[in-house]
Amino acid sequence: MFKNLISPVQAWLISQGRCVGCGTPLSKGKEKIVRGKTTVTCRCGRIFIRGSKKNSYRRALFDEI
């Protein structure tokens, strides 16, 4: 039940280009290229993958870190 409440909010934050944990813009995060993909690390420590489209982000999987 708890996940059903949180998932839509997290999806909306990522679509806005913001971190799901602290809400800061991901454009302010540290970018690094790992295995051919651009990773963005937020100040709270969460890691995201920036997509090939401009400003499309998703959470990184354990294999991608």
N, C-alpha and C positions, 0 to 999 in steps of 0.2 A: 504494500500500500504506500509506504513512504517513497519508494522509487517512482511510483506513478505520479507523485506530486512534484518531484525534483527534476525528472527527465525533461519535461517541456521547458522548464526554466533554463536548464543547462543548454538545451538546443537553441533557445532564443539568444542566450548570451554568446554562444559560439557564432551564430549567424550575424551578430552585431560586431564580431571581431574582438570580443572581450573574454577574459579568463573566467572559467566557471567557478573558481575558488574565491578570488578576491575582487573580480569585476574590473580590473584595470585593462586598458586597451593593449592588445597583443602587439601592436605596432611599437610599443615601448620596450618589449622584451628583447633579450639577447638572442641574436640569430647565429646559427652555426650549421654548416653542411655536414651531414652524417650519412654515409652510404648513398650519396647522390640525392638526398632529400634535405630540404631546408627545415631545420628544427628551430622552434622558438621556445625559449625558457622564460617563464614569467617570474616576477620577483618572489612569488610565493613558492616556487619550485616545480610547478606543474609544467609538463613538456607537451608541446603541440607540434603538429606537422602542418606547414603551410602548403596548400595545394598549388597546382599549376595555374589555377585561376587566381586573379588578383583578390586578396583578402578573403580567401576561403581557408578555414582552419579545421583541424580535427585533433582529437586527443591521440597522443602517440601510444603505440602498443609496446609491450615489453621487448619484443624482438627488434624494434626499430631504434631503441635507445643505445 
